Amino acid sequence: MFGKRSGTSEARVVAPAAAPHAAEPPKAASRPAEQALTPFPSDGLGAALVPAPPANRVASPINTVPTSVDTRRSETYYEVKGTIFGALIEAIDLAQLARLDADSAREEIRDIVNEIIAIKNIVMSISEQEELLDDICNDVLGFGPLEPLLSRDDIADIMVNGSGAVYIEVKGKIQKTSIRFRDNQQLLNICQRIVSQIGRRVDESSPICDARLPDGSRVNAIVPPLAIDGPALTIRKFKKDKLTLDQLVKFGTITEQGAEILEIIGRVRVNSLVSGGTGSGKTTLLNCLTEFIDNDERIITCEDAAELQLQQPHVVRLETRPPNLEGEGQVTMRDLVRNCLRMRPERIIVGEVRGPEAFDLLQAMNTGHDGSMGTLHANNPREALSRLESMITMGGFSLPSRTIREMICASVDVVIQAARLRDGSRKITHITEVMGMEGDVIITQDLFVYDMTGEDADGNIIGHHRSTGIGRPRFWDRARYYGEEKRLAKALDAAEAANNAMRG
């Protein structure tokens, strides 16, 4: 059989106590060694593992009601899995396995596990055996217990708080799942497996790391000694099918007229900032805006962990790098943005502005790179502009406040505010223009706003988007330059008509 070492026999398949990666049974000290090969009672493994009959089991279920108990698997399940996993590590040739593609490796592991089950004479049903096989394959080749969650497209966030608590966000609400890890070491191994794919590391000497999954999902890992109760892993999942503005309209995130305004903003190279809180949909909205960039434009993106999903053919993606063990080799966001200016960009897109790179982005916006975009954390458009000023000041630039504000006014054209409301829904609450300065104050005007009027019996927010009645935005001339002024006027008129209909 593939992978078995020469001379491998039943004696070579070890019990959990001898396997370095296996979970130790709770009563290993008092159990005779030969009992590891004893079959389960005649009622099968299912009675020992779960309270529900196998016929009612659903693969990888998620509790919709928060609970602190794993209702799906008992300690016996993990004991049996640890026994088989330890035997697998002894029986398999990992070097040879690494040369196979994922599907072939999974099949070989399944063959070896089936043989181990037969050798140890473990009694279990076919469905239980299939579930155990999937779990072990996920542990060896994938991301362990996280695999069922990563395969679900309705989950927005996965939050792992140590080995025993895994939470998810579905439809804007946080739920606790029945999934858990064998121990903190297994969780740490999975964290290391994720970050090593992009050449990063997370351990005691470098306990914080930002990374990404192969599908672009964003990952943050923080491990002991900084995380007291075990490694904490947070995954911001991206949908397999990228959201579009049309879908945001269907979800009620923005009106049809507002979406057309955003489409024009992306098309006519308006310098834009997407502002919002954590989980408000800033990156999704930025992806939607980039959808309307012409295919003949050269775009350069700068991110801490690459997550933007641009569809244009001429895109250069850059990513920051943390320092190495000696504290050297760090490449910051500011380094990337400054280097962009030497790469002949037409648009620069910064995944998240959070430091002194704000100064370089504003410089780029104001020196021929029209249509550049970025996101930042703020609660409303005016706060977003204040945060820009604060980030530039904290970067050590000894410029008067008025000079910084003048630079902001000359660089940023539009601030688009995204928000996650308390019912879990996401809305675009403001489309705001930066008009200029009056004295030392930056003047803005809203094109669209979202008004909340109450909530229904189920706790869902009731509200509506409305146009503020601006007939000619500041970027009108730019729209005319690109031949979009008629469409812009039509969208503004339609929004005003919708306002009148609502008031009538």
C-alpha positions in Angstrom: 0.0 0.0 0.0 1.1 3.5 -0.7 2.9 5.4 2.1 3.4 2.4 4.5 6.9 2.1 5.7 8.7 -1.2 5.1 7.7 -3.7 7.7 4.7 -1.8 8.8 2.3 -4.1 10.6 -0.3 -4.1 13.3 2.4 -3.7 15.8 3.7 -0.6 14.1 0.3 1.2 14.3 0.6 2.9 17.6 -2.0 3.9 20.2 -2.5 7.6 21.0 0.0 7.6 23.9 2.8 7.0 21.5 1.6 9.4 18.8 3.0 12.9 19.1 0.0 14.5 17.4 -2.8 12.5 18.9 -5.1 13.5 21.6 -4.5 11.7 24.9 -7.5 9.7 26.1 -8.9 10.9 29.4 -8.3 7.5 31.1 -5.1 6.4 29.4 -3.3 5.8 32.6 -5.7 3.2 34.0 -6.5 1.5 30.7 -4.4 -1.6 29.6 -2.5 -1.1 26.4 -4.3 -4.0 24.7 -7.7 -2.3 25.2 -6.7 0.2 22.4 -7.5 -2.6 20.0 -10.8 -3.6 21.6 -13.9 -3.0 19.4 -16.8 -0.8 20.6 -20.0 -2.5 21.8 -22.3 -4.0 19.2 -24.5 -1.0 19.1 -21.7 0.7 17.1 -19.6 3.8 17.5 -22.6 6.1 17.0 -24.1 5.4 20.5 -20.8 6.4 22.1 -20.3 9.5 20.0 -23.5 11.3 19.7 -26.9 11.4 21.3 -28.8 11.5 17.9 -29.0 8.4 15.7 -26.7 8.4 12.7 -29.6 8.8 10.2 -30.4 12.2 11.6 -26.8 13.5 11.5 -26.0 16.3 9.2 -22.4 16.8 8.1 -20.8 19.7 10.0 -24.0 21.3 11.5 -24.0 24.7 13.0 -25.9 25.6 16.1 -28.2 28.5 15.6 -28.7 28.9 19.3 -25.6 29.9 21.3 -24.3 27.0 23.4 -21.2 26.3 25.4 -21.3 22.5 24.9 -20.2 20.5 21.8 -23.5 18.7 21.1 -22.2 16.7 18.1 -19.2 14.9 19.3 -18.2 13.4 22.6 -14.7 12.7 24.1 -15.0 9.2 22.8 -15.0 10.5 19.3 -11.8 12.5 19.8 -10.2 9.5 21.6 -10.9 7.2 18.6 -9.8 9.8 16.1 -6.6 10.4 18.1 -5.9 6.7 18.0 -6.4 6.5 14.3 -4.5 9.7 13.6 -1.5 8.6 15.6 -1.4 5.3 13.7 -1.7 7.2 10.4 1.3 9.4 11.3 3.4 6.2 11.9 2.1 4.4 8.8 2.4 7.2 6.2 5.3 8.5 4.2 4.8 12.3 4.4 7.6 13.1 1.9 5.9 10.9 -0.7 2.5 12.3 0.2 3.7 15.9 -0.4 4.5 15.0 -4.0 0.8 14.1 -4.8 -2.0 16.5 -5.8 -4.7 17.2 -3.2 -7.2 14.7 -4.6 -4.7 11.8 -4.9 -3.3 12.5 -1.4 -6.8 12.5 0.0 -7.6 9.1 -1.6 -4.4 7.6 -0.3 -5.0 8.8 3.2 -8.5 7.3 3.1 -7.1 3.9 2.0 -4.6 3.9 4.9 -7.3 5.0 7.5 -9.6 2.3 6.3 -6.9 -0.3 6.8 -6.1 1.0 10.3 -9.8 0.8 11.2 -9.8 -2.8 10.0 -6.6 -3.7 11.8 -7.9 -2.3 15.1 -11.3 -3.9 14.6 -13.1 -0.6 15.4 -16.9 -1.0 14.9 -18.6 2.0 13.3 -21.2 2.6 10.7 -20.4 3.7 7.1 -21.6 7.2 7.7 -19.5 7.5 10.9 -16.5 6.1 9.1 -17.0 8.6 6.3 -17.2 11.5 8.7 -14.1 10.3 10.5 -12.2 10.0 7.2 -13.2 13.5 6.2 -12.0 14.9 9.5 -8.7 13.2 9.3 -8.1 14.3 5.7 -8.9 17.8 6.7 -6.4 17.6 9.5 -3.6 16.3 7.3 -4.2 18.3 4.1 -6.5 21.2 5.0 -7.4 23.5 7.9 -8.9 20.8 10.2 -12.2 21.6 11.8 -12.4 24.9 9.9 -12.9 23.2 6.6 -16.7 22.8 6.8 -17.0 26.5 7.8 -14.7 27.6 5.0 -16.9 25.7 2.4 -20.0 27.6 3.4 -20.7 30.7 1.3 -23.2 32.2 3.8 -20.6 32.8 6.5 -19.0 36.3 6.6 -16.6 35.8 9.6 -15.1 32.9 11.5 -13.8 33.7 15.0 -11.8 31.1 16.9 -11.2 31.9 20.6 -8.9 29.1 21.7 -9.5 25.4 20.9 -12.9 25.1 22.5 -14.9 28.1 21.1 -15.6 28.8 17.5 -18.0 31.6 16.5 -19.3 32.6 13.0 -21.2 35.6 11.6 -24.2 34.8 9.4 -26.5 37.6 8.1 -24.8 40.1 10.4 -25.4 38.0 13.6 -22.8 36.2 15.6 -23.5 32.5 16.5 -21.6 29.9 18.4 -20.9 26.7 16.6 -20.5 23.1 17.9 -17.0 22.8 16.3 -13.9 22.6 18.4 -10.3 21.7 18.1 -8.5 18.8 19.7 -6.3 21.1 21.7 -4.6 24.5 21.4 -1.6 22.8 19.7 -3.8 21.7 16.8 -5.2 25.2 16.5 -1.6 26.7 16.6 -0.5 24.2 13.9 -3.4 25.3 11.6 -2.5 29.0 12.2 1.0 28.2 11.2 -0.1 26.3 8.2 -2.2 29.2 7.0 0.4 31.9 7.4 3.3 29.8 6.0 1.5 29.7 2.6 2.4 33.3 2.0 5.8 33.1 3.6 4.9 34.5 7.1 5.2 33.0 10.5 3.4 33.1 13.8 4.9 31.8 17.0 6.1 33.0 20.4 8.7 35.3 18.9 6.3 36.7 16.3 2.9 36.2 17.9 0.8 38.5 15.6 0.3 37.9 11.9 -2.0 39.0 9.1 -2.3 36.6 6.2 -4.8 35.4 3.6 -6.3 32.1 2.4 -5.9 30.9 -1.2 -9.4 32.3 -2.0 -8.4 35.8 -0.8 -10.1 35.6 2.6 -8.3 37.8 5.2 -6.8 36.1 8.3 -5.5 37.5 11.5 -3.8 35.2 14.0 -2.6 36.1 17.5 -1.0 33.4 19.7 0.4 33.0 23.2 1.9 34.7 25.1 -0.2 37.6 23.8 -3.4 35.5 23.6 -3.8 34.2 27.1 -6.4 31.5 26.6 -4.9 30.0 23.5 -4.5 31.1 19.8 -7.1 33.4 18.5 -7.8 33.1 14.8 -10.1 35.5 12.9 -11.1 34.9 9.2 -13.0 37.4 7.1 -14.4 35.2 4.4 -15.1 36.4 0.9 -17.9 35.0 -1.2 -17.0 32.8 -4.1 -19.1 35.0 -6.3 -18.0 38.6 -6.1 -20.8 41.0 -5.1 -21.8 43.6 -7.6 -23.6 46.9 -7.2 -26.8 45.3 -8.7 -26.7 42.8 -5.9 -26.2 45.5 -3.3 -29.4 47.2 -4.7 -31.3 43.9 -4.3 -30.1 43.7 -0.7 -31.3 47.2 0.0 -27.7 48.5 0.7 -28.3 51.3 -1.8 -31.0 52.5 -4.2 -30.9 51.9 -7.9 -30.2 55.6 -8.5 -27.5 55.7 -5.8 -25.9 52.7 -7.4 -25.8 54.4 -10.7 -24.1 57.5 -9.1 -21.5 55.1 -7.6 -21.0 53.5 -11.0 -20.3 56.9 -12.6 -18.0 57.8 -9.7 -15.9 54.7 -10.4 -16.0 55.3 -14.2 -15.0 59.0 -14.4 -11.9 58.8 -12.1 -13.3 60.5 -9.1 -10.8 60.3 -6.1 -12.8 58.3 -3.5 -12.5 57.2 0.1 -14.7 54.4 1.4 -15.3 54.9 5.1 -16.9 52.7 7.7 -16.5 50.6 10.8 -15.2 47.0 11.2 -17.3 44.6 9.2 -19.3 47.3 7.5 -18.5 46.1 4.0 -15.7 48.6 3.0 -13.7 46.2 1.0 -16.8 44.8 -0.7 -17.8 48.3 -1.7 -14.3 49.1 -3.0 -14.4 46.0 -5.1 -17.8 47.1 -6.5 -16.4 50.6 -7.4 -13.4 49.1 -9.2 -15.6 47.0 -11.4 -16.2 50.1 -13.6 -12.6 51.0 -14.2 -11.7 50.8 -17.9 -9.7 47.8 -18.9 -7.0 49.9 -20.5 -6.0 51.6 -17.2 -2.9 50.5 -15.2 -4.0 49.8 -11.6 -1.7 49.2 -8.6 -3.1 48.0 -5.3 -1.3 48.2 -2.0 -2.6 46.1 0.9 -1.4 44.6 4.2 -3.0 41.2 3.2 -4.1 41.1 -0.5 -7.9 40.8 -0.6 -9.1 43.0 -3.4 -10.5 41.1 -6.3 -10.0 43.3 -9.3 -11.2 41.9 -12.7 -9.2 44.2 -15.0 -6.4 42.7 -17.0 -3.7 45.3 -16.1 -3.4 45.1 -12.3 -0.2 45.0 -10.2 -0.8 43.7 -6.6 1.6 44.7 -3.8 1.6 43.5 -0.2 3.4 44.7 2.9 6.0 42.5 4.7 6.6 42.3 8.4 10.2 42.3 9.9 12.2 39.1 10.1 13.6 37.6 13.3 16.3 40.1 13.4 13.8 43.0 13.1 14.9 43.8 9.6 13.4 43.6 6.1 10.0 45.3 7.0 8.2 46.8 4.1 5.5 49.2 5.2 2.4 50.5 3.4 4.1 53.9 3.0 7.0 52.2 1.2 4.6 50.5 -1.2 2.6 53.7 -1.9 5.8 55.7 -2.5 7.1 53.0 -4.8 3.8 53.0 -6.7 4.6 56.5 -8.0 7.7 55.0 -9.8 5.6 52.3 -11.5 3.7 54.5 -13.9 0.2 53.9 -12.3 -3.0 55.5 -13.6 -4.9 54.5 -10.4 -3.5 53.7 -7.0 -5.8 51.7 -4.7 -4.9 51.3 -1.0 -6.7 48.5 0.7 -6.7 50.3 4.1 -5.3 53.7 5.0 -4.2 53.6 8.6 -1.0 55.5 9.0 1.4 58.0 7.4 0.8 56.5 4.0 -2.3 58.8 3.9 0.1 61.7 3.0 1.5 59.8 0.1 -1.9 58.7 -1.2 -3.1 62.3 -1.0 0.0 63.4 -2.9 -0.7 60.8 -5.6 -4.4 61.8 -5.9 -3.3 65.4 -6.5 -0.5 64.8 -9.0 -2.1 63.1 -11.9 -3.4 59.8 -10.5 -7.1 60.7 -10.7 -9.5 58.0 -9.7 -7.3 56.6 -6.8 -9.2 55.0 -4.0 -8.8 53.8 -0.4 -10.6 52.7 2.7 -10.3 53.8 6.3 -12.1 53.4 9.6 -14.5 56.2 10.6 -18.1 56.6 11.7 -19.1 59.3 9.2 -17.6 61.3 6.3 -16.6 64.3 8.4 -14.8 62.0 10.9 -13.1 60.3 7.9 -11.6 63.6 6.8 -10.5 64.3 10.4 -8.8 60.9 10.6 -6.9 61.6 7.4 -5.6 64.8 9.0 -4.7 62.9 12.2 -2.8 60.2 10.4 -0.8 62.7 8.5 0.0 64.6 11.7 1.0 61.3 13.5 3.3 60.5 10.6 5.6 63.2 11.8 4.8 65.8 9.1 5.2 69.2 10.6 2.7 71.0 8.5 0.1 73.5 9.6 -3.4 72.1 10.0 -4.7 74.4 7.3 -2.2 73.2 4.8 -3.1 69.6 5.5 -6.8 70.4 5.1 -6.2 72.2 1.9 -4.4 69.1 0.6 -7.3 66.9 1.6 -9.8 69.2 -0.2 -7.6 69.3 -3.3 -7.2 65.5 -3.3 -10.4 63.8 -2.1 -13.5 64.3 -4.2 -16.0 61.9 -2.6 -16.4 60.0 0.7 -18.7 56.9 0.6 -19.8 55.9 4.1 -20.7 52.2 4.8 -22.3 51.0 8.1 -23.4 47.8 9.7 -26.6 48.5 11.5 -27.6 46.9 14.8 -29.9 44.3 13.0 -26.9 43.1 11.1 -27.8 44.7 7.8 -25.3 46.8 5.9 -26.1 50.1 4.3 -24.4 52.9 2.4 -25.4 55.7 4.6 -23.7 58.7 2.9 -22.4 59.6 -0.5 -20.7 62.9 0.4 -18.7 65.4 -1.7 -15.8 67.4 -0.4 -16.5 71.0 -1.6 -13.5 73.0 -0.3 -12.5 75.3 2.6 -14.3 78.1 4.4 -11.8 79.6 6.7 -10.2 76.6 8.5 -13.2 74.3 8.1 -13.6 71.7 5.3 -17.0 72.0 3.7 -18.9 68.9 2.5 -22.3 68.2 0.9 -24.3 65.0 1.0 -25.7 63.7 -2.3 -27.4 60.6 -0.7 -28.2 59.8 2.9 -29.9 56.9 4.7 -32.6 57.9 7.2 -33.6 55.4 9.9 -37.2 55.7 10.9 -37.7 52.9 13.4 -37.7 49.1 13.5 -40.3 46.3 13.0 -41.5 43.7 15.4 -38.6 41.4 14.5 -36.0 44.0 15.3 -35.2 44.9 11.7 -34.3 48.5 11.0 -36.8 50.4 8.9 -35.4 53.3 6.8 -34.9 54.6 3.3 -32.3 56.2 1.1 -33.0 59.7 -0.1 -31.4 62.2 -2.4 -30.6 65.6 -0.9 -31.7 67.3 -4.0 -28.3 68.4 -5.3 -28.8 68.9 -9.0 -25.2 69.4 -10.1 -22.4 67.7 -8.0 -18.9 69.1 -7.9 -17.7 66.3 -10.2 -20.1 67.3 -12.9 -17.4 68.7 -15.1 -15.4 65.4 -14.8 -18.5 63.5 -15.7 -19.0 65.7 -18.8 -15.3 65.1 -19.8 -16.1 61.4 -19.9 -19.4 61.8 -21.6 -21.4 60.7 -18.5 -23.2 64.0 -17.7 -26.5 62.9 -19.2 -26.6 59.7 -17.3 -25.6 61.6 -14.1 -28.4 64.1 -14.6 -30.9 61.3 -15.3 -29.9 59.4 -12.1 -30.2 62.6 -10.0 -33.6 63.4 -11.4 -34.8 59.9 -10.8 -33.6 60.1 -7.2 -35.4 63.4 -6.7 -38.6 61.9 -8.2 -38.4 59.0 -5.8 -38.1 61.5 -3.0 -41.2 63.3 -4.1 -43.1 60.0 -4.5 -42.1 59.0 -1.0 -43.2 62.4 0.5 -46.5 62.3 -1.5 
